[in-house]
Amino acid sequence: MKETTLKRWAGAFFILAFGILASWLLLVGKPTPKAAPIPNKMPPLVSYVLAEPQTMQLSVRTQGTVEPVREVVLSTELGGRIVSVTPQFIEGGFFRAGEPLLQLETADYESAILQAESRLATAKQELAQEEGRARQAEREWSELANSKANDLFLRKPQLASAKAAVAAAEAELQDAQRALANTAVSLPFDGRIVSRNVGLGQFVTPGTSIAVVYGTERVHVRLPINDEQLALLDLPLTASGREEEEYPKVSLRTQLGGKLHEWLGTIRRTDARVDQDSRNLYAIAEIDQPFESQQGFGSPPLLPGLFVEAEIEGRPIDGLTRLPRSAMQNDDTLRVVDSESTIRERLVRSLYQDNLNVWIPDLVAGERIVVSNSALLQVGTAVTAVLTEQLAFEGF
C-alpha cells in the first residue's frame, strides 16, 4: 500500500517538473527576434490614354412624332345636294391635286349662269345704244360751232353708267361660272383623306365641314433640342437663306413591322420660340415625299403619328478630345500624370457626354489622362503609369 502511494507521488512530481521545464524553455529559451528591413512599397499602377485633340462632328440624338406639314378641314364653299363621290373619297384614300372628290348638284348654278348671260347681253345692248346717242350729241354740238360742250349734253355720264353696267354683268357672269366650277370639290395639292363627314345624297350648306385631309408631299417632325445639344449643331435660327446642302441632315429611325427602318430628312427651320415648360428649342425636320421609298433605304411610307428616333449631324468643332466616362470626376476634373509620374488634377468642362463617352475641349495634345481607378487617386500620389491602347469608344 505504501509502495503504491509512493509511486503516485513520484509520477506527479515528474509531470510537474516536466511542465516547469517546458514553460521555461518557451518563455526564456526562445531566440531573440532580429529586425528585418521594411520592403519598398510599389507605386499604384494606373492606365492612361494620350489626349489627341481633333476636329469632330458630334451627332445629337433626340426623338419626336411625325406630323403632316399641311393638314386642313375641307369645307364646302357652296350649298347643294351631293350627287356623286369618287372612290378616293374614303378614310385613307389618296387624291391628286385638282382631282374632284365630290360633285354637288349643278342645276341652280347653271341657271344662274344663264341669267347672268342675259343681264350681260342687255347691258351690252344698252351700252351700244348709249354710245350711239353720245356720237349723235357730239355731232349736234359741233354743228353749233361752240367749243365748250356740256358733259350732260354729250351724254358722258350716261355712257359711263352703261359701261359700268356691262362690267358688273361680266363680273356677275364670272361669279356664276366660278360657282358652277366649285360644285366639283377639289384641293390644290396631293393628299390623303383622314376622315370624312358627308356622303352621297346628303345636302350641305356653305361652310359645311366635309372631310379632314393632309398633304402627302411633305411631313415634319418637331425635335426637342436642349442647350447642351444646341452647342453642337448649326441650326437655321435666323431668316438668312441657305443653300439646300447647307442645312443639317437628320436620320429618322423606328421599328415598323418588326424591322428597323430609316428615312433621311433636313432641318430647314426651327420653332419661333423656346418652349416655356421644357426650355427646349424645337428643330423641325422635314422629309420630302414620305410615301415614296427613298433611294437605297427601301423604307415603307413615313406615316403621320409614327414615333421616331432622330440623329442630327453636328457642326465641325475644333480641338475636341474624346475620353471614356471613367476618366471624368464628379467635380468636373480629370486626373493626369505629369512628367514626374505624379497625379495632378485638371479642371475641365465637358462639351457633351453620353453613357459611354465624354468630349472635352482645350486639352493639350499628349497629356496623359488617367482612365482607371482615377477616383481613388489623391493629388500628388506617385504612380506607375501604363499606356493603354486608344479605346474603341462606342456611341457617336
Secondary structure by P-SEA (a helix, b strand, c coil): caaaaaaaaaaaaaaaaaaaaaaaaacccccbbbbbcccccccbbbbbbcbbbbbbbbbbbbcbbbbbccccccccccccccccccccccccccccccccccccccaaaaaaaaaaaaaaaaaaaaaaaaaaaaaaaaaaaaaaccccccccccaaaaaaaaaaaaaaaaaaaaaaaaaaaaccccccccccccccccccccccccccccbbbbbccbbbbbbbbcaaaaaacccccccccccccccbbbbbbbbcccbbbbbbbbbccccccccccccbbbbbbbbccccccccccccccccccccbbbbbbbccccbbbbbcccccccccbbbbbccccbbbbbbbbbcccccccccccccccccccccccccccccccccccccccccccccc
